[in-house]
Amino acid sequence: MPNNDQTAHGILNGVRIVVVIGPFELGGAERQALLLACHLVHEQKADLEVWGHGQPGRVSELCDEQGIAWRSVPLPVPWSSRRSEQIKRLAIFARTLRRARPDVILPFMFFQSVACGLVWRHTGARTCIWNQRDEGRDRLRYADRLAVRFTPRFVANSQNGAEFLINDLGVDPKRLTLIHNGVEITSGKWDRAKWRAHLGVSDEAFLACMVANLQQFKDHDTLLKAWRIVVDRLQSRGREAVLLLAGRPEETHLTLKALAFDLKLCNTVRFLGGVKDVRGLISAVDLGVHSSVNEGVPNGVLECMAAGLTVAGTDYLGIREAVGPQGYEFLARPYDASALADQIIRLAVDPALRSNAGIANRHRVENEFSPRKMYHEMTTVIREELHSK
């Protein structure tokens, strides 16, 4: 944890920073962008704007609540298959950035990092810092490697994201810094009792929750199949079990609802959609679950850990990096519904094990994923880049 001298306020006073995201919808990367933006504006006194594209959404609402300027601009994504159209969009984006006169450009997703890497030297900016927020699931035929050549500095929030940049895109490790996500440990708007009353479940019911948008990069399918096994086994013990899926409905939403129907889980699975009071919701559940096959360190897992929950999930590099060695034993092979169900049931019937592992998770977040640690490391990268110019 950095000391007070390391987190001196106002060291970026007046520095013009543009944070570039995608749509104004809220996901893990957007949460991190907003958390950092709040620090840079309110503590470092930076002159900062958050740029996205499309209609206002939850991100712009949170920007307004936090007093952070935001703007909808014509970002060059999604990429057109026609190169002439790509070049035209990039030129428009470059002109828009040049008029904003930024000192620092901070893109927070892959496509945005590629676009900013390609054009930043034509905008008058002093630097551009690529933020790799996933394991490297996207590629562009030529543009990504070209953008890497032009981009001066890289940040990855996971080890597998860093390895993707180095091994697949050829990034010089000397230009790359690994900075884990920062997760705030706060209370929610509603407490456990109010959330359970809202959900219509008793205090004795076993509740598990996965915090993740319903998209193709997650593996909710395996979790639903595992939950069918969990429900049957816990019902044989006379215990009610309910699974909460908290996340924005995206491309897998309808197929997941159909699968839940086919598995006869309609009464034991709740599709909550995007939840504003995630911290409150987590306080009402007994176990965090996360089924995915490959991604960066998932913010939904870290939020559960910050609330003192044990996490049962699939065994891949990103979640291992989140839970650490003490959490490996609760991970199951990817796509193995039976193995995942075994881990969930093991924790459901052993509250002491669940409690002790949850306490260890909270301590791990405090030590390894604190916002202050992330602020200090990101601010250091920005300062180094500005001072090198």
C-alpha positions in Angstrom: 0.0 0.0 0.0 1.5 3.4 -1.0 2.1 5.9 1.8 0.9 9.5 1.9 3.9 10.9 0.1 3.3 8.5 -2.8 -0.3 9.6 -3.2 0.2 13.4 -2.9 -2.8 15.3 -4.2 -2.8 17.5 -7.2 0.3 16.3 -9.0 -1.6 16.2 -12.3 -3.2 19.5 -11.7 -4.4 20.9 -15.0 -3.2 18.0 -17.1 -5.8 17.4 -19.9 -6.8 13.7 -20.0 -9.3 12.0 -22.3 -10.5 8.6 -21.1 -11.9 6.6 -24.1 -14.4 3.8 -23.5 -16.9 2.1 -25.8 -20.7 2.5 -25.4 -21.9 4.2 -22.2 -22.9 0.8 -20.7 -21.4 -0.4 -17.5 -19.1 -3.4 -17.3 -15.9 -4.2 -15.5 -13.6 -2.1 -17.6 -16.0 0.8 -17.5 -16.1 0.6 -13.7 -12.4 0.7 -13.5 -12.2 3.7 -15.9 -14.7 5.6 -13.7 -12.9 4.7 -10.5 -9.7 6.0 -11.9 -11.4 9.1 -13.5 -12.8 10.0 -10.1 -9.4 9.9 -8.5 -7.7 11.9 -11.3 -10.4 14.6 -11.2 -11.0 15.0 -7.5 -7.6 14.2 -6.0 -5.1 14.8 -8.8 -7.0 17.8 -10.1 -6.7 16.7 -13.7 -8.8 18.3 -16.4 -10.5 15.1 -17.6 -13.3 13.9 -19.9 -14.7 10.5 -20.4 -15.5 9.8 -24.1 -17.8 7.1 -25.3 -20.1 6.6 -28.3 -23.8 6.2 -28.8 -26.6 7.1 -26.5 -26.2 8.0 -22.8 -26.3 5.1 -20.4 -25.3 4.1 -16.9 -21.7 5.3 -17.3 -22.8 8.8 -18.2 -25.2 8.8 -15.3 -22.4 7.9 -12.9 -20.2 10.6 -14.5 -22.9 13.2 -13.8 -23.2 11.9 -10.2 -19.4 12.2 -9.7 -19.0 15.6 -11.4 -17.0 14.1 -14.3 -17.3 15.6 -17.8 -18.3 13.2 -20.5 -18.9 13.4 -24.2 -20.4 11.2 -26.9 -18.1 11.2 -30.0 -18.0 9.3 -33.3 -15.5 6.6 -32.3 -14.2 4.3 -35.1 -15.8 1.2 -33.8 -17.2 -1.3 -34.6 -14.7 -1.6 -37.4 -15.9 -1.6 -40.9 -14.8 -4.3 -43.2 -13.9 -1.7 -45.9 -10.5 -0.1 -45.4 -11.6 3.2 -46.9 -14.3 3.4 -44.3 -11.9 2.6 -41.5 -9.5 5.3 -42.6 -12.4 7.8 -42.8 -13.6 7.1 -39.3 -10.1 7.3 -37.9 -9.6 10.6 -39.6 -12.8 12.0 -38.0 -11.8 10.6 -34.6 -8.3 12.2 -34.9 -9.8 15.6 -35.7 -12.1 15.3 -32.8 -9.3 14.5 -30.5 -7.1 17.3 -31.9 -9.8 19.9 -31.2 -9.9 18.6 -27.5 -6.2 19.3 -27.1 -5.4 16.4 -24.7 -2.1 15.9 -23.0 -2.9 12.2 -22.2 -5.1 9.7 -24.0 -6.3 6.7 -21.9 -8.3 4.2 -24.0 -9.8 1.4 -21.8 -10.7 -1.4 -24.2 -8.9 -3.2 -27.0 -10.5 -1.6 -30.1 -10.3 1.8 -28.5 -6.7 1.3 -27.7 -6.0 0.3 -31.3 -7.8 3.4 -32.6 -6.1 5.7 -30.2 -2.7 4.1 -30.9 -3.1 4.7 -34.6 -4.0 8.4 -34.4 -2.7 9.9 -31.2 0.5 11.4 -32.7 -1.7 13.5 -35.0 -3.7 15.0 -32.1 -1.2 17.1 -30.3 -1.3 14.7 -27.3 1.9 14.1 -25.3 1.3 10.4 -24.8 -1.2 7.6 -25.2 -1.4 4.7 -22.7 -3.0 1.4 -24.0 -5.1 -0.3 -21.3 -5.5 -4.1 -21.9 -8.6 -5.2 -19.9 -9.0 -8.7 -21.1 -7.0 -11.8 -22.0 -6.7 -10.9 -25.7 -9.9 -12.2 -27.2 -9.9 -9.7 -30.1 -7.6 -9.3 -33.0 -7.4 -7.1 -36.1 -5.7 -8.3 -39.1 -3.0 -5.5 -39.4 -4.2 -2.5 -37.4 -3.4 -3.9 -33.9 0.3 -4.5 -34.6 0.6 -1.2 -36.3 -1.0 0.5 -33.4 1.4 -1.2 -31.0 4.3 0.2 -32.9 3.0 3.7 -32.5 1.9 3.4 -28.8 4.5 4.5 -26.2 3.1 2.8 -23.1 1.0 -0.2 -22.1 -0.9 -1.3 -19.0 -2.5 -4.7 -18.5 -4.7 -5.6 -15.5 -3.9 -9.3 -15.6 -0.9 -11.5 -16.3 -2.6 -13.2 -19.2 -3.4 -9.8 -20.7 0.2 -8.9 -20.4 1.3 -12.1 -22.0 -1.1 -11.5 -24.9 0.5 -8.1 -25.5 4.0 -9.4 -25.4 3.6 -12.8 -27.1 0.9 -12.0 -29.7 1.3 -8.3 -30.4 5.1 -8.0 -29.8 5.0 -5.4 -27.1 8.4 -4.6 -25.5 8.1 -5.7 -21.9 9.9 -2.6 -20.9 7.0 -0.5 -22.1 4.4 -2.6 -20.2 3.2 -2.3 -16.6 0.9 -4.8 -14.8 -1.6 -2.9 -12.7 -4.4 -4.9 -11.0 -7.9 -3.6 -10.8 -8.8 -1.6 -7.7 -12.0 -2.6 -5.8 -13.7 -0.4 -3.2 -14.9 -2.1 0.0 -18.1 -0.3 0.6 -21.6 -1.0 1.8 -24.7 -1.1 -0.5 -27.8 1.0 -0.5 -29.9 -2.0 0.7 -28.8 -4.4 3.4 -29.1 -8.2 3.4 -32.6 -8.2 4.9 -34.0 -5.7 2.5 -32.5 -7.4 -0.6 -33.8 -10.8 0.5 -37.3 -9.3 1.1 -37.2 -7.7 -2.4 -36.2 -11.1 -3.9 -38.8 -12.9 -1.9 -36.5 -15.4 -0.3 -36.1 -16.4 3.3 -33.0 -15.8 5.4 -32.4 -19.5 5.5 -32.3 -19.9 1.7 -28.9 -20.5 0.1 -28.2 -17.7 -2.4 -25.4 -17.7 -4.9 -24.7 -14.8 -7.3 -22.7 -14.3 -10.5 -22.0 -10.7 -11.4 -21.3 -10.6 -15.1 -23.1 -9.3 -18.2 -24.8 -12.0 -20.3 -22.4 -12.2 -23.2 -20.5 -14.8 -25.2 -17.2 -14.4 -23.3 -18.8 -15.8 -20.2 -20.0 -19.4 -19.6 -23.4 -19.1 -17.9 -24.4 -22.3 -19.7 -22.2 -24.5 -17.5 -23.3 -22.6 -14.4 -27.0 -23.3 -15.2 -26.3 -27.0 -15.7 -24.4 -27.1 -12.5 -27.2 -25.3 -10.7 -29.7 -28.0 -11.7 -27.5 -30.5 -9.8 -27.1 -28.1 -6.8 -30.9 -27.6 -6.5 -31.6 -31.3 -6.6 -29.0 -32.1 -3.9 -29.8 -29.2 -1.6 -33.6 -29.9 -1.9 -32.9 -33.5 -0.7 -31.5 -31.8 2.4 -34.6 -29.7 2.8 -32.9 -26.4 1.7 -34.0 -23.9 -0.8 -31.3 -22.7 -3.3 -31.6 -19.6 -5.6 -29.1 -18.5 -8.2 -28.9 -14.7 -9.0 -27.5 -13.6 -12.4 -26.7 -9.9 -12.1 -25.7 -8.5 -15.5 -26.8 -6.6 -18.5 -28.7 -8.8 -21.0 -26.6 -9.1 -24.1 -26.3 -11.6 -26.9 -26.7 -14.8 -24.8 -29.6 -13.5 -22.8 -32.4 -15.3 -24.6 -30.6 -18.6 -25.1 -29.8 -18.7 -21.4 -33.4 -18.1 -20.4 -34.4 -20.9 -22.8 -31.8 -23.2 -21.2 -33.1 -22.3 -17.7 -36.6 -23.2 -18.9 -35.4 -26.5 -20.4 -33.6 -27.4 -17.1 -36.8 -26.5 -15.1 -34.9 -23.8 -13.2 -37.4 -21.0 -13.6 -38.2 -20.9 -9.9 -34.6 -21.2 -8.7 -32.8 -18.8 -11.1 -33.4 -15.1 -11.2 -32.2 -13.0 -14.2 -31.8 -9.6 -12.5 -30.5 -7.6 -15.4 -28.1 -4.7 -14.7 -28.1 -4.0 -11.0 -27.2 -0.5 -9.7 -26.8 -1.7 -6.1 -24.3 -4.5 -6.7 -22.7 -4.1 -3.3 -26.0 -4.4 -1.5 -27.0 -7.4 -3.6 -23.7 -9.2 -2.8 -24.3 -8.6 0.9 -27.5 -10.6 0.7 -25.9 -13.8 -0.8 -23.9 -16.7 0.6 -21.5 -17.5 -2.2 -20.0 -15.8 -5.3 -19.9 -17.9 -8.4 -18.2 -17.2 -11.7 -18.3 -19.5 -14.8 -16.1 -18.4 -17.7 -13.4 -19.9 -19.8 -10.8 -17.2 -20.5 -10.7 -13.5 -19.6 -8.6 -11.0 -17.6 -9.1 -10.7 -13.8 -12.9 -10.5 -13.6 -14.2 -7.5 -11.7 -17.3 -9.5 -10.6 -15.1 -12.0 -8.8 -13.2 -9.2 -7.0 -16.4 -7.5 -5.9 -17.6 -10.7 -4.3 -14.2 -11.2 -2.6 -14.3 -7.6 -1.3 -17.6 -8.3 0.4 -16.0 -11.3 2.2 -17.5 -14.0 0.0 -15.9 -17.3 -1.1 -16.0 -17.7 -4.9 -16.6 -21.0 -6.6 -15.8 -20.9 -10.3 -14.1 -22.3 -13.3 -10.3 -22.8 -13.3 -8.6 -20.4 -15.7 -5.7 -18.0 -15.4 -7.8 -14.8 -14.8 -9.8 -16.2 -11.9 -6.7 -17.8 -10.4 -5.0 -14.4 -10.4 -8.0 -13.0 -8.6 -8.5 -15.6 -5.8 -4.8 -16.5 -5.3 -3.5 -19.9 -4.1 -5.9 -20.0 -1.1 -8.9 -20.0 -3.6 -7.6 -22.6 -6.1 -9.4 -25.5 -4.3 -12.8 -24.0 -5.1 -12.2 -24.0 -8.8 -13.5 -26.6 -11.2 -12.5 -27.6 -14.7 -13.9 -25.4 -17.5 -17.2 -26.7 -19.0 -17.5 -29.4 -16.2 -20.9 -28.7 -14.7 -20.7 -31.7 -12.3 -17.3 -30.5 -10.9 -18.6 -27.0 -10.5 -21.7 -28.2 -8.7 -19.5 -30.2 -6.3 -17.6 -27.1 -5.3 -20.8 -25.1 -4.8 -22.4 -27.8 -2.7 -19.3 -28.3 -0.7 -19.4 -24.7 0.3 -23.2 -24.6 0.7 -23.1 -27.2 3.4 -20.0 -26.0 5.3 -20.6 -22.4 6.5 -17.4 -22.4 8.5 -15.3 -23.2 5.5 -17.2 -20.6 3.5 -16.7 -18.0 6.2 -13.0 -18.6 6.6 -12.3 -18.6 2.9 -14.4 -15.4 2.5 -12.3 -13.6 5.2 -9.1 -14.6 3.3 -10.6 -13.3 0.1 -11.4 -9.9 1.7 -7.9 -9.6 3.0 -6.5 -10.5 -0.4 -8.5 -7.7 -2.0 -7.4 -5.2 0.6 -3.7 -6.1 0.0 -3.5 -6.8 -3.8 -6.5 -5.0 -5.4 -7.0 -1.8 -3.4 -8.0 1.3 -5.2 -5.2 3.3 -3.6 -2.6 0.8 -5.0 -4.2 1.1 -8.5 -4.3 4.9 -8.3 -0.7 5.2 -7.3 0.5 2.8 -10.0 -1.6 4.4 -12.8 -0.6 8.0 -11.7 3.1 6.9 -11.7 2.8 5.6 -15.3 1.1 8.9 -16.4 3.8 11.0 -14.7 6.6 8.9 -16.2 5.2 9.3 -19.6 4.7 13.1 -19.3 8.2 13.6 -17.8 9.8 11.5 -20.6 8.5 13.9 -23.3 
